[in-house]
Amino acid sequence: MNRKVWKLLIIGSGVLTVLLLVVALLSGGLPDTAKKMAKREIEFSQKESAKLKEATLSLQKSVEGNAEYLQPIAKREEWIGKMQAFEKSYAGEMSKFQSAAEKILKENREKDAILLYQLISQHRAMRIKTINEVAAITKKAERALYYKTNYQDLMKRAQEDFKYIEAYDLLPVKLQINKAQLDWPLKKMDLASRFAAMNEYKNQAREFWNFIQKSDQQKPKPYEMIGNYADRLEEYKKNIDIATRELSQLVSQLYYSLSVMLTDMRTSGSQYEHQYQIIKIFSDNTSKTENNWVKIDRVQYDKNRNQLGMTIKSKAIGLYDFEASQYASPPGYNYVGDQRYGQWQRDSSGNSFWAFYGQYAFMRNLFWGSQYYSPIYRSDYRTYESYRSSGRTYYGRTATGSPKYGTTGTHTRTKYSSSSYMTTRYAKSSSSSSSGYKSYRGSSYSGSRSGGRSGK
């Protein structure tokens, strides 16, 4: 037998093997999980269909039993028509799903598994949507009936809620706002409008209660409208508490500057975490620092991968927290140039550098650490401003041209050498012949350089 024949036989046997594997796979049948899921969904679907019929009949009986009161509402809201439409649509979709699922189960082909999963998912979404729509109607009907059957309790609650809102003391937050308007003139109009919204709770509550009292004298009583206004009074009672606390907190935010620094990062499987150092410097020159580990998603982790040691969120005093900038900057740079905290001075060589006032000298330790601090020269700061205005991140540079700040910065590698990120990174680097360092050479840091320190 010559080589050509042997070659043909080998190729032929290879093709036959592949064909046999394909046949074996196709004849393997549906996964047990898919079968169980399909049977369970069919069972759930049938039960929900029966519940839907019961809910429609129950609603019809309830409306008929309180015809004078509920029938006009049911007609206006089209409760019965909607319920019957849901019932009909659900029955049709259920029949289609059951037929298609049973066909796939009967044929029991592995290749149909994905199709079966899709059918189950689509039907489950339809089933849950219908359940929620039906629940919304029955809830409205139950609530409307409650207004009549529990009318005296409803009126008592409404009166108590109104009295609570009417007696609510807004003076403390008003005094807080008056002071803030003097301290922060740029926020005067905004604060005035926010307090006006607080007063509106009281004004609206008076209107609601007046309407309820007048409607209570009518015959027959408009139970539904009275109930709706009573519910709104209850909602306002809760909201005025929440709104007052939120407004007070908002005003207090004007009295501190904020810096959020990324001080560590770690991952474990699909878990991602950041450690933030949250620094608040108050108007009375005191400060507060918190260190928190926070779970984040992969997108957020990747977005800030280069920002270790950087300030990733900041706001000046006189601003609300929601006005904070998300621009990443070197630590403490958001205070440089602000004459409330320091001034530009010249060293013996005539170079201009930033010097914090005595009462803010603690900021050097807070943001850099006493052993890591070095003056910020005006030339560096101008480069930082140029980068910021063009939307680029500034990482500074050392005399040798290396980045100073950020994940690969010399300052960061020294100050955060014991961080989880650094210890893990260098452990990996040592086991892979410094390949980790090389991967950063091509990162966004390579183009993030500022000028030198001639700074005049």
VEXTI-168307 format. One record per residue (C-alpha): x, y, z. Coordinates in steps of 0.5 Angstrom, whole numbers, padded with zeros to 4 digits. Example, Ala and Ser with C-alpha at 12.3 -4.5 7.8 and 13.67 -1.06 7.14 Angstrom:
<nodes>
+-------+-------+-------+
!     x !     y !     z !
+-------+-------+-------+
!  0025 ! -0009 !  0016 !
!  0027 ! -0002 !  0014 !
+-------+-------+-------+
</nodes>
This chain:
<nodes>
+-------+-------+-------+
!     x !     y !     z !
+-------+-------+-------+
!  0000 !  0000 !  0000 !
!  0003 !  0007 ! -0002 !
!  0004 !  0013 !  0002 !
! -0002 !  0016 ! -0002 !
! -0007 !  0011 !  0000 !
! -0004 !  0011 !  0007 !
! -0005 !  0019 !  0007 !
! -0012 !  0018 !  0004 !
! -0014 !  0013 !  0010 !
! -0011 !  0018 !  0015 !
! -0015 !  0024 !  0013 !
! -0022 !  0020 !  0012 !
! -0021 !  0017 !  0019 !
! -0020 !  0024 !  0022 !
! -0026 !  0026 !  0018 !
! -0030 !  0020 !  0020 !
! -0028 !  0022 !  0028 !
! -0030 !  0029 !  0027 !
! -0037 !  0027 !  0024 !
! -0038 !  0021 !  0030 !
! -0036 !  0027 !  0035 !
! -0042 !  0031 !  0032 !
! -0047 !  0026 !  0032 !
! -0045 !  0024 !  0039 !
! -0046 !  0031 !  0041 !
! -0053 !  0032 !  0038 !
! -0055 !  0026 !  0040 !
! -0053 !  0028 !  0048 !
! -0060 !  0031 !  0049 !
! -0062 !  0037 !  0053 !
! -0058 !  0039 !  0059 !
! -0062 !  0037 !  0066 !
! -0062 !  0044 !  0068 !
! -0066 !  0046 !  0062 !
! -0071 !  0041 !  0062 !
! -0072 !  0043 !  0070 !
! -0073 !  0050 !  0068 !
! -0078 !  0049 !  0063 !
! -0082 !  0045 !  0067 !
! -0082 !  0049 !  0073 !
! -0084 !  0055 !  0068 !
! -0090 !  0052 !  0065 !
! -0092 !  0050 !  0072 !
! -0091 !  0057 !  0075 !
! -0095 !  0060 !  0069 !
! -0101 !  0055 !  0070 !
! -0101 !  0057 !  0077 !
! -0101 !  0065 !  0075 !
! -0106 !  0064 !  0070 !
! -0111 !  0061 !  0075 !
! -0109 !  0067 !  0080 !
! -0110 !  0072 !  0075 !
! -0117 !  0069 !  0073 !
! -0119 !  0069 !  0081 !
! -0116 !  0076 !  0081 !
! -0121 !  0079 !  0076 !
! -0127 !  0075 !  0079 !
! -0125 !  0078 !  0086 !
! -0125 !  0085 !  0083 !
! -0131 !  0084 !  0079 !
! -0135 !  0082 !  0086 !
! -0132 !  0088 !  0090 !
! -0134 !  0093 !  0085 !
! -0141 !  0090 !  0085 !
! -0141 !  0089 !  0092 !
! -0140 !  0097 !  0093 !
! -0143 !  0099 !  0086 !
! -0145 !  0106 !  0088 !
! -0138 !  0108 !  0090 !
! -0133 !  0103 !  0086 !
! -0137 !  0103 !  0080 !
! -0135 !  0110 !  0077 !
! -0128 !  0109 !  0079 !
! -0127 !  0102 !  0076 !
! -0131 !  0105 !  0070 !
! -0126 !  0111 !  0070 !
! -0120 !  0107 !  0071 !
! -0122 !  0101 !  0066 !
! -0120 !  0096 !  0072 !
! -0124 !  0090 !  0069 !
! -0123 !  0092 !  0062 !
! -0115 !  0092 !  0063 !
! -0116 !  0086 !  0068 !
! -0119 !  0082 !  0062 !
! -0114 !  0084 !  0057 !
! -0109 !  0082 !  0061 !
! -0112 !  0075 !  0062 !
! -0113 !  0074 !  0055 !
! -0106 !  0076 !  0053 !
! -0103 !  0072 !  0058 !
! -0107 !  0066 !  0056 !
! -0105 !  0067 !  0049 !
! -0097 !  0068 !  0051 !
! -0097 !  0062 !  0056 !
! -0100 !  0057 !  0050 !
! -0095 !  0059 !  0045 !
! -0089 !  0058 !  0050 !
! -0092 !  0052 !  0053 !
! -0093 !  0049 !  0046 !
! -0086 !  0051 !  0044 !
! -0083 !  0049 !  0050 !
! -0086 !  0042 !  0050 !
! -0084 !  0041 !  0043 !
! -0077 !  0042 !  0045 !
! -0077 !  0038 !  0051 !
! -0080 !  0032 !  0046 !
! -0075 !  0033 !  0041 !
! -0069 !  0033 !  0046 !
! -0064 !  0036 !  0042 !
! -0058 !  0039 !  0045 !
! -0057 !  0044 !  0040 !
! -0064 !  0047 !  0042 !
! -0062 !  0048 !  0049 !
! -0060 !  0056 !  0048 !
! -0067 !  0057 !  0044 !
! -0070 !  0054 !  0050 !
! -0067 !  0058 !  0055 !
! -0069 !  0064 !  0051 !
! -0076 !  0062 !  0051 !
! -0076 !  0061 !  0058 !
! -0073 !  0068 !  0060 !
! -0078 !  0071 !  0055 !
! -0084 !  0068 !  0058 !
! -0081 !  0069 !  0065 !
! -0081 !  0077 !  0063 !
! -0088 !  0077 !  0061 !
! -0090 !  0073 !  0067 !
! -0087 !  0078 !  0072 !
! -0089 !  0084 !  0068 !
! -0097 !  0082 !  0068 !
! -0096 !  0080 !  0075 !
! -0094 !  0087 !  0077 !
! -0099 !  0090 !  0072 !
! -0105 !  0086 !  0075 !
! -0102 !  0088 !  0082 !
! -0102 !  0095 !  0081 !
! -0110 !  0095 !  0079 !
! -0112 !  0091 !  0085 !
! -0108 !  0095 !  0090 !
! -0111 !  0101 !  0087 !
! -0118 !  0098 !  0088 !
! -0116 !  0096 !  0095 !
! -0114 !  0103 !  0097 !
! -0120 !  0106 !  0094 !
! -0124 !  0101 !  0098 !
! -0120 !  0103 !  0104 !
! -0122 !  0110 !  0104 !
! -0129 !  0108 !  0105 !
! -0129 !  0103 !  0110 !
! -0124 !  0106 !  0114 !
! -0126 !  0113 !  0114 !
! -0126 !  0115 !  0121 !
! -0119 !  0113 !  0122 !
! -0117 !  0116 !  0115 !
! -0120 !  0123 !  0118 !
! -0116 !  0122 !  0124 !
! -0109 !  0121 !  0121 !
! -0110 !  0126 !  0116 !
! -0112 !  0131 !  0122 !
! -0106 !  0129 !  0126 !
! -0101 !  0129 !  0120 !
! -0103 !  0136 !  0118 !
! -0102 !  0139 !  0126 !
! -0095 !  0136 !  0125 !
! -0093 !  0139 !  0119 !
! -0097 !  0146 !  0121 !
! -0093 !  0146 !  0128 !
! -0086 !  0144 !  0125 !
! -0081 !  0148 !  0127 !
! -0077 !  0151 !  0121 !
! -0073 !  0157 !  0125 !
! -0067 !  0153 !  0126 !
! -0066 !  0151 !  0119 !
! -0068 !  0158 !  0117 !
! -0063 !  0161 !  0122 !
! -0057 !  0157 !  0119 !
! -0059 !  0159 !  0112 !
! -0059 !  0166 !  0114 !
! -0052 !  0166 !  0116 !
! -0050 !  0162 !  0110 !
! -0053 !  0167 !  0106 !
! -0048 !  0172 !  0109 !
! -0042 !  0168 !  0109 !
! -0043 !  0165 !  0102 !
! -0047 !  0171 !  0098 !
! -0046 !  0167 !  0091 !
! -0051 !  0162 !  0094 !
! -0056 !  0167 !  0097 !
! -0061 !  0166 !  0091 !
! -0060 !  0158 !  0091 !
! -0061 !  0158 !  0099 !
! -0067 !  0162 !  0099 !
! -0071 !  0158 !  0093 !
! -0069 !  0152 !  0097 !
! -0072 !  0154 !  0104 !
! -0078 !  0157 !  0100 !
! -0079 !  0150 !  0098 !
! -0079 !  0148 !  0105 !
! -0085 !  0153 !  0106 !
! -0089 !  0150 !  0101 !
! -0090 !  0144 !  0105 !
! -0093 !  0148 !  0110 !
! -0097 !  0152 !  0105 !
! -0099 !  0145 !  0101 !
! -0101 !  0142 !  0107 !
! -0106 !  0147 !  0109 !
! -0109 !  0147 !  0102 !
! -0110 !  0139 !  0103 !
! -0113 !  0140 !  0110 !
! -0118 !  0145 !  0108 !
! -0120 !  0141 !  0102 !
! -0121 !  0135 !  0106 !
! -0125 !  0139 !  0111 !
! -0130 !  0142 !  0106 !
! -0131 !  0135 !  0102 !
! -0132 !  0132 !  0109 !
! -0139 !  0136 !  0109 !
! -0141 !  0133 !  0102 !
! -0146 !  0128 !  0101 !
! -0145 !  0123 !  0099 !
! -0138 !  0124 !  0101 !
! -0132 !  0124 !  0096 !
! -0128 !  0118 !  0099 !
! -0123 !  0117 !  0094 !
! -0121 !  0124 !  0093 !
! -0121 !  0125 !  0101 !
! -0117 !  0119 !  0101 !
! -0112 !  0121 !  0096 !
! -0111 !  0128 !  0100 !
! -0110 !  0124 !  0106 !
! -0105 !  0120 !  0103 !
! -0101 !  0126 !  0101 !
! -0101 !  0129 !  0108 !
! -0098 !  0123 !  0110 !
! -0093 !  0123 !  0105 !
! -0091 !  0131 !  0106 !
! -0090 !  0129 !  0114 !
! -0085 !  0124 !  0112 !
! -0082 !  0129 !  0107 !
! -0081 !  0135 !  0111 !
! -0077 !  0131 !  0116 !
! -0073 !  0129 !  0111 !
! -0072 !  0135 !  0107 !
! -0070 !  0139 !  0113 !
! -0065 !  0134 !  0115 !
! -0062 !  0134 !  0108 !
! -0062 !  0142 !  0107 !
! -0059 !  0143 !  0114 !
! -0053 !  0138 !  0111 !
! -0053 !  0142 !  0105 !
! -0052 !  0148 !  0108 !
! -0046 !  0145 !  0113 !
! -0043 !  0143 !  0106 !
! -0041 !  0150 !  0105 !
! -0037 !  0150 !  0111 !
! -0031 !  0145 !  0109 !
! -0027 !  0144 !  0103 !
! -0026 !  0137 !  0101 !
! -0021 !  0132 !  0098 !
! -0022 !  0125 !  0096 !
! -0015 !  0121 !  0095 !
! -0014 !  0114 !  0092 !
! -0010 !  0111 !  0097 !
! -0010 !  0104 !  0096 !
! -0013 !  0099 !  0091 !
! -0014 !  0091 !  0091 !
! -0017 !  0086 !  0087 !
! -0019 !  0079 !  0089 !
! -0023 !  0075 !  0083 !
! -0028 !  0079 !  0081 !
! -0028 !  0083 !  0087 !
! -0025 !  0090 !  0086 !
! -0024 !  0095 !  0092 !
! -0021 !  0102 !  0093 !
! -0019 !  0105 !  0099 !
! -0021 !  0113 !  0100 !
! -0018 !  0118 !  0105 !
! -0023 !  0123 !  0105 !
! -0020 !  0130 !  0108 !
! -0025 !  0136 !  0110 !
! -0022 !  0142 !  0112 !
! -0027 !  0147 !  0116 !
! -0028 !  0154 !  0116 !
! -0025 !  0154 !  0123 !
! -0018 !  0151 !  0121 !
! -0020 !  0144 !  0124 !
! -0020 !  0138 !  0119 !
! -0023 !  0131 !  0119 !
! -0020 !  0125 !  0116 !
! -0023 !  0118 !  0114 !
! -0020 !  0112 !  0111 !
! -0025 !  0107 !  0108 !
! -0025 !  0101 !  0103 !
! -0031 !  0101 !  0098 !
! -0033 !  0096 !  0093 !
! -0033 !  0098 !  0086 !
! -0034 !  0095 !  0079 !
! -0029 !  0094 !  0074 !
! -0030 !  0100 !  0070 !
! -0029 !  0104 !  0076 !
! -0023 !  0101 !  0078 !
! -0020 !  0101 !  0071 !
! -0022 !  0108 !  0070 !
! -0017 !  0110 !  0076 !
! -0012 !  0105 !  0075 !
! -0007 !  0110 !  0074 !
! -0009 !  0115 !  0080 !
! -0006 !  0112 !  0086 !
! -0004 !  0117 !  0091 !
! -0008 !  0123 !  0087 !
! -0014 !  0127 !  0089 !
! -0020 !  0124 !  0085 !
! -0025 !  0129 !  0087 !
! -0025 !  0135 !  0091 !
! -0029 !  0142 !  0092 !
! -0027 !  0149 !  0095 !
! -0030 !  0151 !  0101 !
! -0037 !  0155 !  0099 !
! -0039 !  0149 !  0095 !
! -0044 !  0143 !  0096 !
! -0041 !  0136 !  0095 !
! -0045 !  0135 !  0089 !
! -0041 !  0141 !  0086 !
! -0034 !  0137 !  0087 !
! -0030 !  0136 !  0081 !
! -0028 !  0129 !  0079 !
! -0021 !  0132 !  0076 !
! -0015 !  0128 !  0078 !
! -0010 !  0132 !  0081 !
! -0004 !  0131 !  0085 !
! -0005 !  0131 !  0093 !
! -0006 !  0138 !  0095 !
! -0006 !  0142 !  0089 !
! -0013 !  0144 !  0089 !
! -0011 !  0149 !  0095 !
! -0005 !  0151 !  0091 !
! -0006 !  0158 !  0089 !
! -0012 !  0160 !  0093 !
! -0010 !  0166 !  0098 !
! -0014 !  0163 !  0103 !
! -0009 !  0158 !  0105 !
! -0003 !  0161 !  0103 !
!  0001 !  0165 !  0098 !
!  0007 !  0165 !  0093 !
!  0014 !  0167 !  0096 !
!  0021 !  0166 !  0093 !
!  0027 !  0162 !  0095 !
!  0034 !  0164 !  0095 !
!  0035 !  0163 !  0088 !
!  0029 !  0167 !  0086 !
!  0024 !  0161 !  0084 !
!  0017 !  0162 !  0086 !
!  0014 !  0157 !  0090 !
!  0007 !  0156 !  0094 !
!  0008 !  0157 !  0102 !
!  0002 !  0155 !  0106 !
!  0000 !  0160 !  0112 !
!  0002 !  0158 !  0119 !
! -0005 !  0156 !  0121 !
! -0005 !  0151 !  0115 !
!  0002 !  0148 !  0115 !
! -0001 !  0142 !  0118 !
! -0004 !  0141 !  0110 !
!  0003 !  0139 !  0108 !
!  0003 !  0133 !  0113 !
! -0004 !  0132 !  0111 !
! -0003 !  0131 !  0104 !
!  0004 !  0129 !  0103 !
!  0007 !  0127 !  0109 !
!  0013 !  0131 !  0113 !
!  0018 !  0126 !  0110 !
!  0016 !  0127 !  0103 !
!  0014 !  0134 !  0102 !
!  0017 !  0138 !  0097 !
!  0015 !  0145 !  0095 !
!  0011 !  0146 !  0089 !
!  0014 !  0151 !  0084 !
!  0010 !  0156 !  0080 !
!  0012 !  0153 !  0074 !
!  0010 !  0146 !  0076 !
!  0003 !  0149 !  0078 !
!  0002 !  0153 !  0071 !
!  0004 !  0147 !  0067 !
! -0002 !  0143 !  0072 !
! -0007 !  0149 !  0070 !
! -0005 !  0148 !  0063 !
! -0006 !  0140 !  0063 !
! -0013 !  0141 !  0067 !
! -0015 !  0147 !  0062 !
! -0014 !  0142 !  0056 !
! -0017 !  0136 !  0060 !
! -0011 !  0132 !  0061 !
! -0008 !  0129 !  0068 !
! -0002 !  0132 !  0071 !
!  0003 !  0127 !  0074 !
!  0009 !  0132 !  0075 !
!  0016 !  0130 !  0074 !
!  0022 !  0129 !  0077 !
!  0029 !  0132 !  0075 !
!  0030 !  0125 !  0071 !
!  0024 !  0126 !  0067 !
!  0020 !  0121 !  0071 !
!  0013 !  0122 !  0073 !
!  0012 !  0124 !  0081 !
!  0005 !  0123 !  0082 !
!  0000 !  0117 !  0080 !
!  0001 !  0110 !  0081 !
!  0008 !  0110 !  0078 !
!  0010 !  0116 !  0081 !
!  0016 !  0116 !  0085 !
!  0013 !  0120 !  0091 !
!  0007 !  0115 !  0090 !
!  0012 !  0109 !  0090 !
!  0015 !  0111 !  0096 !
!  0009 !  0114 !  0100 !
!  0005 !  0108 !  0099 !
!  0010 !  0103 !  0099 !
!  0007 !  0098 !  0104 !
!  0000 !  0099 !  0101 !
! -0004 !  0093 !  0098 !
! -0003 !  0095 !  0091 !
!  0004 !  0096 !  0091 !
!  0006 !  0090 !  0095 !
!  0002 !  0086 !  0090 !
!  0005 !  0089 !  0084 !
!  0012 !  0089 !  0086 !
!  0011 !  0081 !  0089 !
!  0009 !  0080 !  0082 !
!  0014 !  0084 !  0079 !
!  0020 !  0080 !  0082 !
!  0017 !  0074 !  0080 !
!  0016 !  0076 !  0073 !
!  0023 !  0079 !  0072 !
!  0020 !  0086 !  0072 !
!  0015 !  0086 !  0067 !
!  0010 !  0089 !  0071 !
!  0015 !  0096 !  0071 !
!  0015 !  0095 !  0063 !
!  0008 !  0095 !  0062 !
!  0007 !  0102 !  0065 !
!  0012 !  0105 !  0061 !
!  0007 !  0105 !  0055 !
!  0002 !  0108 !  0060 !
! -0001 !  0115 !  0060 !
!  0004 !  0117 !  0064 !
!  0009 !  0117 !  0059 !
!  0006 !  0123 !  0056 !
!  0004 !  0126 !  0063 !
!  0010 !  0131 !  0064 !
!  0011 !  0138 !  0066 !
!  0016 !  0143 !  0066 !
!  0022 !  0144 !  0070 !
!  0023 !  0148 !  0077 !
!  0026 !  0155 !  0074 !
!  0019 !  0157 !  0076 !
!  0020 !  0165 !  0076 !
+-------+-------+-------+
</nodes>
